[in-house]
Amino acid sequence: MINKRLELITFSDIQDLLNNEIRESKTLEYKSILPHEGESEKIPFLASVCALANTEGGDIVFGIRENKGIPTELLGLDVRDVDSEVLRLENAIQTGLEPRLTRFQSKIIEDQDSKIFLVLRIQKSWNAPHRVCFKDHAKFYKRNSAGRYPMDVSELRTAFVLSEQISDRIRNFRSFRTTKIKANDDLPVPFYKGGKIAFHLVPLRAFTENYLFEIDTKNKVFQFLMPMGSTGYNTRYNLDGLVTYSGSRDEDSISYTQFFRNGIIEAVSSLDAFSDKKIIPSLAYERDLIEAAGSYLKFYKELDIEGPIYFFISLLGVKEHEFAVNREKFWRFDSPNYPLDRDDILLPEGVIESVDVIPDKIFQPYFNMVWNAYGFRKSFNYNQEEKWVGH
């Protein structure tokens, strides 16, 4: 893989592959031409994509001739409409692999002589193992330093078990932390008692890679870790990593964000600190979650933490809380505000594929579920175009 963000790769990086004789590897493959239509070329292309997704991810660079894995010439691609060709390849990937692969990107690169190259970046899949499913071809592939190869039964068994174990570990983390948060037990700061909103972002790499982030508050990237719904806050190191929090050392905090050294973010905000009534402010909590998620994803982007990122939204200790649906009155008694039949609203997990997503789009079905819990059909804070506007 070319060791750069895809959007930052230029022709000089392509030239370096040739000049430095960078050999094909577990994460890098060269192809001199784009695959044409037809089974004889489509299957090898899909097998290459499949192998990268099932292993560690990587780049396929089109337009480079190689000999025994070493680049020998920058040919460029002889195509009239490269955009339509890229679209064709992307469609082939989306329809030719099972389960469907979504974590890939492409970039067209042109040199000073108008030679065209294509870098297709395949991310390591969180939904592996994938297989090629084109006509009668149905095989799983993996990749090593020598190239791709069909997975055997033992490797397939390990891949399926590992995938399930990772999902279980992520869910268990959410269960463990929400129990602690609800009980005000083992939190990074003294916290206000009562109902709370907890938001967790869990990058897959936190459970698949043995990597700990160095933390330096002088790095401006940490400005993106502000507590939910807070304008002013304090920052300090702790055993788990770094925490930002509202309030002083001598008072209970009403909002904090904990960044764990493995990349996980935990953000918690009080529901009961601002009113004598036990309410869930439908407008404020959705706005705070959207703004916080957008800020945290910027933080991840700066640290080169890519998707997939699991997210969890939890409303804890809210059985006696009414749902505020009127901006002027803050809540209304004539609405179908049915009492909850449980103390916690633990929304299903979601997955963020890219740090460039728009949070309000992916949060809408989850917000709708909270409104459903109180007898409403959907969130009133989205317009007809399904854009969050905060009615």
N, C-alpha and C positions, 0 to 999 in steps of 0.2 A: 504494500500500500504506500502511495506517496504520502509522506509524513506532513500533510498540510490539510487544512479545511478545504473542502472541494471548491468553494467559491474563490479561494485564494490561489489556486493552481494556475500557472501561466505556461507559456511555451518554454520558458527557460527551465522549468521543472521537467518537461518532456525531453528537452535537449540534455539535461543532466543524466537522465536514464541511459542515453546512448554514450555520452562522454565517459561516464563512470562505470559503464558496463554492468549496470544493475541487473542481476540475474532474476528470472522468474522465481517466485517463492510461494510460501503458504498463503500469502495475501496479495500477490501480484501476478498478473498474467498478461501476455502480449498477444494481439491478433492483428494481422496485416490488413484484413478487410472486414467489412461488416458481413454477417451471415445473410445469405439470400433466402428467399422463401423456399420451402421444401423440407421434407423430413431429414434428408441427409445432412443439412447444415443447421437446422433449427434445434435438433436434439443435442448436438455437442455444445451449442451456445447455452441452452437451458441447463445442461449438465454442469457447465462452468459456473453459472450463476448459483445453482443449487449447492454446489460444493463449497463455495465461499460463504453462503448464508448458513450452512450447517457447521462451518468450522469457526473461523475468527473474523469473517468478513474480509473485504479487500477491494482492489481496483482491477478492472479489465481495461487495458489501454488499447484502443483501436487505431491502426495506422502505423504500427511499428513492425518491421520484419525482424524475426529472431532466428537464431541458430543454436539449438540445444539450450534454449532458455535465455540466451544472452542477446540483447538487442544489437542488430547489425546495421539497420538503416531506418531512417524516418521517412516512410513512404508518403504519409498522408492518405486521406480517403478520397476516392474518385466517385463522388456522389453529387447529384445536381441539387437535391433538396435534402440537406442533412437533418432539418427539423422533422420532416415527415419520416425519415429513416429512424430517428430516435424514438418517435412516437410508435413506430412499428415494433421496435425492440421492447419498449416498455409494455405494450399490449401483449406481446408474446410472453413476457415474464409474468404478467398478471393472470394470464389464462393457462400458462403451461406448467405451473408449479402448484403443488398441493401439500399442505394448506397454502392459501394465497400469500404471496410475498409482497409486502408493501414498503419495506425499509430499503429503498435504493434511490439513488439520484444520478444524474448525468450532467456532464459539462462539455460543451463544444469549445475547442481551443484552436485558434488560427495563428499561423506564424506570419512573418513579414512577406513571405512569398505566396500567401493565401493557401498554403497547405492546411488541411483540416484534420484535426485529431479529436477523438472522443474518449473521455474518461467516464466509465460506468462504475460507480461506487456502490458496492453491496455491503450493507451493514450486517453484522452478526445477528442472527434472528433470535428473538425471544420465543418464537413459536415453533422452533425446530423439534424434530427433523422434518425437512421438506423433501418431496420427491418430484421427479419429472413425470408429468402425466400428459403425454402427447401421443395420440393414436394408441398403439399397442405397447408403447414404451412406458414402463412404470418402475423406475429405480431411484434409490436414494444415493446421493453422492457426498463425499467429503474430500478434503484437500490436504496434502502434505507438501513438503518442499519439492517433491518430484512431480507434482501435478495432482489432478483429480483422480478419484478411484471410487468404485461402487462400495457402499458400506456393507459389512457382513452382518450376520444375525447378532453377534455379540455387541457390535457397535450400535446397532439399532436399539437393542434392549437397553443399553446404557443411556443412550440419548433420550429415549422416552421416559425412563425413570428419573434422569437428572432434570428434565423439563418439569415434571410433576413435583419433584422435591423443591425446586426453586420457587415455584408458585406457592407451595405450602409454607415455605420459610417466610416469604413476603407477607402472606396472610397472617401467619402467627405473630410476626412483628407488629402488625397493625392491632391485633387482639391484645397483645401484651401492653402496648403503649396506651391504648384507649382505656384499659383497666386502671393503669397507673394515673392517667390524666383525670379520670372521673373521681378517683379517690384522693386527688391532690397528694399523691405519694410518689416520691422519687422524681419530682419535677426540678428543672434547672434553677428555678427561682420560687420563692414563696408566692402562692397564687390565690386569687380571690375565689372563695367557695361558691358553689351553685352551678347553674347550667353553663355549658361551654361548647364552643365550636372547635373542632380539631381538624387540621388539614395536613396530610402527609404526602410528600413526594418521595418516591423510592426508585432511584435509577436501578435498572437491572444489574448494572455492573457492581452495585453495592453487595450483591450476593453471588456474583460470578467471578469477581477479580479480587485478589488480595492486595488492595491498594488503599492507602490512607493519604488524605490531602494535607499538605502543609498549610497552616493557617497563619496569616500575617494581617493584622488589622490595618496596616499601612496601605495594603492593596485596596484600591478604590472599588474593586469588585464587591467587597463586603457591604457597600452601601445599599445593595439590592436585597439585603436580608432584613429589612425593617419588619417589625411586628405587624400583624394584620390590624388595619384600622387605626394605626398609630402614626402621629406626625413626629413627635419627639420620643427619643428612646436612648437607652444606655447599652453599652457593649462590653462584654468581658469574656475572657477565656474560661473554659471549664474542662473537666476531665473528658467529656464526650467530644469537645470541639470548641464551638463558639456559640454564645447566646446573645441575642438582642432582646431587650425587654423594656416595657414602660414602667414608670415609677422609680422610686429610690430604693436603696438597700433596706430601709427601715419600714417599708410598707408593702402590702401584697400587690403583686403585679396584676394587671388586667389583660395583658397580651404579651406573648413572647414568641420568638422564633429560634429554634435550636438547629444549628447545622452540625450534624454528626460527621466525624472524620472520614467515614466511608461514602459520603455524598448525600445521605438522607437528610431531608428537611422536615422538621416538625413545627407547625405553627398553631398556636392555641390562643383563643380569645374568649373573654368572659361575656356571657349574655346578661348577667344580672347586676353588673356594676353601674349601670346608667339609669335604672328605673326601679321604683318600688314595686312595680308590676312585674310578674314573671312573663316575659314576652320574647318571641323571636322576631326581630325586626326584619321583615322580608326584604325590604329594599337595601338596608345597610349591610346585612350579612352577605347578600349576593355581591354587592359592590366590593366589599372588602376582600372577598375570596377571589374575585376576578382580578382586582388590582394586585393582590399579593402574588397570585399565580403568575401573572405577567412579569412581575419583578423577579421572582425566583427563577423563571425560565431564562431571563436575561443573565442572571447569575450563572446558571448552568452553561449557557452559551459561552460566556467569557472563560469558563474553566474547561471548555471542550468536553463537557459531559453531554453526550447525545442520548437520544431515545433508544430503546423504549424506556419510559419512566412511568411506573405505576403511580396512580394517585388515589387517595381515600379521603372522603368527606364524612365527618362524624359529628352529630349533634348529641351531646351527652348530658344526662340528667335533666331532660326537658319534658317529662310527663305532665307536669302542672303548668307548662308554659302555653300561653295563647299565641296565635299567629297574627302579627300586625300586617294588615293588608291595605291600609288607607294612609296615604302620605300625610294628609292634613291632620287627621285625628290620631294617627299612629296605630290605632287598632279600632275595630268596630265590633259592636256586640250583635249587630243584625246579620252578620255573615255566617255562612255554614261552617263555623269554626269548631269542628268536632274534636272532642278530647282524644288524645293519643292513647293507644292501648299498650304502650311500652315506654320505658324510661329513656331509651336511646334510639336514635335514628342512625343506623350504620348503613350508609349507602353502598351499593356494590362498587367494587374496584373498577377503575377506568385505566386506560393506557394512553399515554401521550407518545406518539411516534416520533415527533420532531419538536425541538425546542422553539421552532418558529410558528407554532400553532397559535390561534387566537383563543384565549381561555374561555371567553363567553360562549363560543360556539360549542366547545366540547362539554361545558358545564350545563348547558340547557336541559338535557334529559334528566340530570341529577337534581337540578333545582326543581324541575317539574315533580319529581317524586316527593320532595318535601311538601310542596303544595298539595299533592295528592293525599298525603298523610293527614292533612287538615281539611279535607273535603273539597278542594278546588281542582279543576281540570288540569291547569297548567300555571306556570309562573306568569303573573301579570306584567312582569318587567321586560318582556320582549315584545317587539312590534311585529307587524305582519310579515316582515322580511326576516324574522327570527334573529334580529339584532337586539342586544341588550341595551335598553334605553333608560331603564329605571323609572317606570311610570309612578 
